[in-house]
């Protein structure tokens, strides 16, 4: 089964505009060919969105519209998470290197996640795959803010008044003498960072136009992931018998 990042539907068909159907009695067996594979039509043919297709291509179209096996969703989540992690690293690297959020990288991240989920779902798509792809793409992009934030704080530490710094150290020393310091557990810290990353794009709206640009960039990546993991609905009609060739 083909796996090209899209549903396994022949690429020779366009489904944006329906075209007039050929008559079932039309002499399609006389010089007519499948619009997808370009092979001559034999004794049987189908109509797909107004196009004449051979039985093999009609079967591929119908197969591409089947729902992915439910058991493949766990595999898709694993593959998608791996692609999302790679996308997070890529997005953070570009943001640190350029100091900018690049919309093209968001598209690449959406493509990576969508491609991985489509592959794990045996080339099929559906609403569960789309929701999974959108969620993983969103967190892939937003969690990339964490290493960028850490890098910026290490490179440009916030200025602290000398007196305030000394006072804080004195207070910390006196507190440590009376009670042991409290540390956040690793799992709690991870959950805190994920929650912060989830709302970070909306918190940036207070910064003005840059916040809206960030949300738009994320939307571009989500749209790419949603489109790649969808299951199109194409009307396939038939089979029809070809009329004999007219001498």
URVEN-V416547 format. One record per pair of residues at least 12 apart in sequence whose ideal C-beta (glycine too) atoms are under 10 Angstrom apart, sorted by the first residue. I is the first residue (numbers start at 0). GAP is how many residues later the second one is. D is the distance in whole Angstrom. If there is no record, write none. Layout:
BEGIN
{{I;GAP;D} {I;GAP;D}}
END
This chain:
BEGIN
{{0;59;9} {0;62;7} {0;63;9} {0;121;6} {0;122;5} {0;123;8} {1;58;8} {1;61;10} {1;62;9} {1;121;6} {2;112;9} {2;115;7} {2;116;5} {2;117;10} {2;118;9} {2;119;8} {2;120;4} {2;121;10} {3;111;9} {3;114;9} {3;115;10} {3;119;8} {4;106;7} {4;107;10} {4;109;7} {4;110;5} {4;111;10} {4;113;6} {4;114;8} {4;118;9} {4;222;10} {4;223;6} {4;224;9} {5;58;9} {5;108;9} {5;109;10} {5;112;8} {5;117;9} {5;119;8} {5;221;9} {5;222;7} {5;223;10} {5;224;9} {5;226;9} {6;53;10} {6;54;9} {6;56;9} {6;57;4} {6;58;7} {6;59;10} {6;111;8} {6;116;7} {6;117;7} {6;118;6} {6;119;10} {6;221;9} {6;222;9} {6;223;7} {6;224;6} {6;225;6} {6;227;9} {7;52;6} {7;53;9} {7;55;6} {7;56;4} {7;57;9} {7;58;10} {7;110;9} {7;114;9} {7;115;5} {7;116;7} {7;117;10} {8;27;9} {8;39;9} {8;48;9} {8;51;7} {8;52;5} {8;53;9} {8;54;9} {8;55;4} {8;56;8} {8;114;10} {8;222;10} {8;223;7} {8;225;7} {9;24;9} {9;25;8} {9;26;4} {9;27;7} {9;38;9} {9;41;10} {9;43;8} {9;44;10} {9;46;9} {9;47;5} {9;48;9} {9;50;6} {9;51;7} {9;54;9} {10;25;8} {11;22;8} {11;23;5} {11;24;4} {11;25;7} {11;26;8} {11;39;8} {11;41;9} {11;45;8} {12;22;7} {12;23;6} {12;35;6} {12;36;6} {12;37;9} {12;38;6} {12;40;7} {12;44;8} {12;48;8} {12;221;8} {13;21;9} {13;35;8} {13;36;10} {13;37;8} {14;33;8} {14;34;5} {14;35;9} {14;36;9} {14;46;10} {14;217;7} {14;218;9} {14;219;6} {14;220;9} {15;33;9} {16;32;9} {16;33;8} {17;31;6} {17;32;5} {17;33;10} {17;217;8} {18;16;10} {18;28;10} {18;30;7} {18;31;3} {18;32;7} {19;30;6} {20;26;5} {20;28;9} {20;29;5} {20;30;9} {20;31;9} {20;214;10} {20;216;7} {20;219;10} {21;23;9} {21;25;7} {21;28;8} {21;29;9} {21;30;6} {21;218;9} {22;217;9} {22;220;9} {23;21;9} {23;23;8} {23;213;9} {23;214;8} {23;215;10} {23;216;4} {23;217;8} {23;218;9} {23;219;9} {24;215;8} {24;216;9} {24;217;9} {24;218;6} {25;19;10} {25;26;9} {25;214;9} {25;216;8} {25;217;7} {26;14;10} {26;215;7} {26;216;5} {26;217;8} {26;218;6} {26;219;6} {27;12;10} {27;13;5} {27;14;9} {27;15;10} {27;16;10} {27;17;5} {27;24;6} {27;212;8} {27;213;9} {27;214;5} {27;215;7} {27;217;10} {28;12;6} {28;13;7} {28;14;7} {28;15;9} {28;16;8} {28;212;9} {28;213;3} {28;214;6} {28;215;7} {28;216;6} {28;217;10} {29;212;8} {29;213;8} {29;214;8} {29;215;4} {29;216;6} {29;217;10} {30;214;8} {31;13;8} {31;20;6} {31;210;8} {32;12;10} {32;19;8} {32;20;10} {32;21;8} {33;12;9} {33;14;10} {33;17;9} {33;18;7} {33;19;5} {33;20;4} {33;21;9} {33;22;8} {33;23;6} {33;24;9} {34;13;9} {34;15;10} {34;16;5} {34;17;6} {34;18;6} {34;19;9} {34;22;8} {35;12;8} {35;15;8} {35;16;10} {35;17;6} {35;18;8} {35;20;9} {35;21;4} {35;22;9} {35;24;8} {35;25;9} {36;16;8} {36;17;6} {36;19;7} {36;20;6} {36;23;9} {37;16;10} {38;15;6} {38;17;8} {38;18;9} {39;14;9} {40;12;9} {40;13;6} {40;14;9} {40;199;10} {40;201;6} {41;12;7} {41;13;8} {41;200;7} {42;12;10} {42;196;9} {42;197;10} {42;198;6} {42;199;6} {42;201;10} {43;14;9} {43;194;8} {43;195;5} {43;196;7} {43;197;6} {43;198;7} {44;12;10} {44;13;8} {44;193;7} {44;194;7} {44;195;6} {44;196;8} {44;197;6} {45;12;4} {45;13;9} {45;15;8} {45;16;9} {45;190;6} {45;191;7} {45;192;3} {45;193;6} {45;194;7} {46;188;8} {46;189;7} {46;190;4} {46;191;6} {46;192;10} {46;193;7} {47;12;10} {47;13;5} {47;14;9} {47;186;6} {47;187;7} {47;188;5} {47;189;8} {47;190;9} {48;12;9} {48;183;10} {48;184;10} {48;185;6} {48;186;6} {48;187;8} {48;188;9} {49;185;9} {49;187;10} {50;183;10} {51;186;10} {51;188;9} {51;190;10} {52;183;8} {52;185;9} {54;183;8} {54;184;7} {56;179;10} {57;176;10} {57;178;5} {57;179;9} {57;180;7} {57;181;8} {58;177;9} {60;171;9} {60;173;6} {60;174;10} {60;175;6} {61;172;8} {61;174;6} {62;60;9} {62;61;8} {63;59;8} {63;60;7} {63;61;8} {63;167;8} {63;168;7} {63;170;8} {64;59;9} {64;60;9} {64;61;10} {64;166;6} {64;167;7} {64;168;7} {64;169;7} {64;171;8} {65;56;10} {65;58;6} {65;59;10} {65;60;9} {65;165;8} {66;54;9} {66;57;7} {66;58;9} {66;59;5} {66;60;9} {66;61;9} {66;62;9} {66;164;7} {67;49;9} {67;50;9} {67;52;9} {67;53;4} {67;54;6} {67;55;9} {67;56;4} {67;57;7} {67;58;5} {67;60;8} {67;61;6} {67;161;9} {67;163;8} {68;52;8} {68;53;7} {68;55;8} {69;56;10} {69;58;8} {71;45;9} {71;48;6} {71;49;5} {71;50;6} {71;52;8} {71;54;10} {71;56;10} {71;57;9} {72;44;9} {72;47;9} {72;48;8} {72;53;9} {72;55;6} {72;56;7} {72;59;7} {73;46;9} {74;42;9} {74;44;9} {74;45;4} {74;46;8} {74;47;9} {75;37;10} {75;40;8} {75;41;4} {75;42;8} {75;43;8} {75;44;4} {75;45;5} {75;46;10} {75;48;10} {75;49;10} {75;52;8} {75;53;6} {75;56;6} {75;57;8} {75;60;9} {75;153;9} {76;39;10} {76;40;8} {76;43;8} {76;51;10} {76;52;10} {76;55;6} {76;58;9} {76;59;8} {77;38;9} {77;39;10} {77;42;7} {78;34;9} {78;36;9} {78;37;4} {78;38;6} {78;39;9} {78;40;6} {78;41;4} {78;42;9} {78;57;10} {79;32;9} {79;33;5} {79;34;8} {79;35;9} {79;36;5} {79;37;4} {79;38;10} {79;39;10} {79;40;7} {79;41;10} {79;49;9} {79;52;6} {79;53;6} {79;55;9} {79;56;5} {79;57;9} {79;60;9} {79;145;9} {79;149;9} {80;32;9} {80;35;9} {80;36;10} {80;51;9} {80;55;6} {80;58;9} {80;59;9} {81;30;9} {81;31;9} {81;34;7} {81;38;10} {81;54;10} {82;26;8} {82;27;10} {82;28;9} {82;29;4} {82;30;5} {82;31;8} {82;32;7} {82;33;4} {82;34;8} {82;36;9} {82;37;10} {82;50;9} {82;53;8} {82;54;9} {82;57;8} {82;142;10} {83;25;8} {83;28;8} {83;29;5} {83;32;8} {83;33;10} {83;49;9} {83;51;9} {83;52;4} {83;53;7} {83;54;9} {83;55;7} {83;56;4} {83;57;9} {83;59;8} {83;141;10} {84;27;10} {84;51;9} {84;54;10} {84;55;7} {84;58;9} {85;23;9} {85;26;6} {85;27;9} {85;30;9} {85;54;8} {86;18;8} {86;19;9} {86;21;7} {86;22;4} {86;23;8} {86;24;9} {86;25;5} {86;26;6} {86;29;10} {86;49;9} {86;50;7} {86;52;10} {86;53;4} {86;54;7} {86;56;10} {86;57;8} {86;134;8} {86;138;10} {87;21;8} {87;48;10} {87;51;8} {87;52;5} {87;53;7} {87;54;9} {87;55;5} {87;56;5} {87;57;10} {87;58;9} {87;59;8} {87;109;10} {88;51;9} {88;55;8} {88;58;8} {89;15;6} {89;18;7} {89;19;7} {89;22;8} {89;50;9} {89;54;8} {90;14;5} {90;15;7} {90;17;8} {90;18;6} {90;49;7} {90;50;6} {90;51;9} {90;52;9} {90;53;4} {90;54;9} {90;56;9} {90;57;9} {90;126;10} {90;130;9} {91;13;10} {91;48;10} {91;49;10} {91;51;8} {91;52;4} {91;53;8} {91;54;8} {91;55;4} {91;56;6} {91;57;10} {91;58;10} {91;59;8} {92;12;9} {92;51;9} {92;54;9} {92;55;9} {93;14;9} {93;50;9} {93;54;10} {94;46;10} {94;49;7} {94;50;8} {94;52;9} {94;53;5} {94;56;9} {94;57;10} {95;48;9} {95;51;7} {95;52;6} {95;54;10} {95;55;5} {95;56;8} {95;59;9} {98;49;9} {98;53;9} {99;113;10} {99;117;10} {100;40;9} {100;43;9} {100;44;9} {100;47;9} {100;109;9} {100;112;7} {100;113;6} {100;115;10} {100;116;5} {100;117;9} {101;115;8} {102;110;9} {102;113;8} {102;114;5} {102;115;9} {102;116;10} {102;117;5} {102;118;8} {103;113;9} {103;116;9} {103;117;10} {104;36;9} {104;39;9} {104;112;8} {104;115;10} {104;116;8} {105;31;8} {105;34;9} {105;35;6} {105;38;10} {105;108;10} {105;110;9} {105;111;5} {105;112;6} {105;113;8} {105;114;5} {105;115;3} {105;116;8} {105;117;9} {105;118;8} {105;119;10} {106;110;9} {106;113;6} {106;114;6} {106;116;9} {106;117;5} {106;118;10} {107;113;8} {107;116;8} {108;27;9} {108;28;6} {108;29;10} {108;31;5} {108;32;6} {108;35;9} {108;109;10} {108;111;10} {108;112;5} {108;113;10} {108;115;8} {108;116;8} {109;23;8} {109;24;9} {109;26;10} {109;27;5} {109;28;10} {109;30;9} {109;31;9} {109;108;10} {109;109;10} {109;110;7} {109;111;4} {109;112;7} {109;113;7} {109;114;3} {109;115;4} {109;116;8} {109;117;8} {109;118;7} {109;119;10} {110;26;9} {110;110;9} {110;113;6} {110;114;8} {110;116;10} {110;117;7} {111;24;10} {111;25;9} {111;28;8} {111;109;10} {111;112;9} {111;113;9} {111;116;10} {112;19;9} {112;20;5} {112;21;9} {112;22;9} {112;23;5} {112;24;5} {112;25;10} {112;26;10} {112;27;6} {112;28;10} {112;108;8} {112;109;10} {112;111;9} {112;112;5} {112;115;8} {112;116;9} {113;15;9} {113;16;9} {113;18;10} {113;19;5} {113;20;9} {113;22;9} {113;23;8} {113;107;10} {113;110;6} {113;111;4} {113;112;8} {113;113;7} {113;114;3} {113;115;5} {113;116;9} {114;18;10} {114;110;9} {114;113;7} {114;114;9} {115;17;9} {115;20;9} {115;112;10} {115;113;10} {116;12;5} {116;13;9} {116;15;6} {116;16;5} {116;19;8} {116;20;10} {116;108;8} {116;111;8} {116;112;5} {117;15;9} {117;110;6} {117;111;6} {117;112;10} {119;12;10} {120;108;8} {120;110;10} {123;105;9} {123;107;7} {124;101;10} {124;102;10} {124;103;8} {124;104;5} {124;105;5} {124;106;4} {124;107;8} {125;103;8} {125;104;8} {125;105;5} {126;102;9} {126;103;8} {126;104;8} {127;101;9} {128;96;10} {128;97;10} {128;99;9} {128;100;4} {128;101;8} {128;102;8} {129;92;10} {129;95;8} {129;96;5} {129;97;9} {129;98;9} {129;99;5} {129;100;6} {129;101;8} {130;95;9} {130;98;9} {131;93;9} {131;97;8} {132;89;8} {132;91;9} {132;92;4} {132;93;6} {132;94;9} {132;95;7} {132;96;4} {132;97;9} {133;87;9} {133;88;5} {133;89;9} {133;90;10} {133;91;6} {133;92;6} {133;95;9} {134;87;9} {134;90;9} {135;89;8} {136;81;8} {136;84;5} {136;85;6} {136;86;9} {136;87;8} {136;88;4} {136;89;9} {137;59;9} {137;60;8} {137;63;9} {137;80;7} {137;81;10} {137;83;8} {137;84;6} {137;87;9} {138;55;7} {138;58;7} {138;59;7} {139;57;10} {139;78;10} {139;81;8} {139;85;9} {140;56;9} {140;59;10} {140;60;8} {140;73;9} {140;76;8} {140;77;5} {140;79;10} {140;80;6} {140;81;9} {141;52;9} {141;54;9} {141;55;4} {141;56;6} {141;57;9} {141;58;6} {141;59;6} {141;60;10} {141;72;9} {141;76;7} {142;50;8} {142;51;7} {142;53;9} {142;54;5} {142;55;9} {142;57;9} {143;53;8} {144;48;10} {144;51;9} {144;52;6} {144;55;5} {144;56;8} {144;59;9} {144;69;9} {145;47;6} {145;48;9} {145;50;8} {145;51;6} {145;54;9} {148;44;10} {148;47;9} {148;48;10} {148;51;9} {199;14;9} {200;13;5} {200;14;5} {200;16;9} {200;17;6} {200;18;10} {201;12;10} {201;13;8}}
END
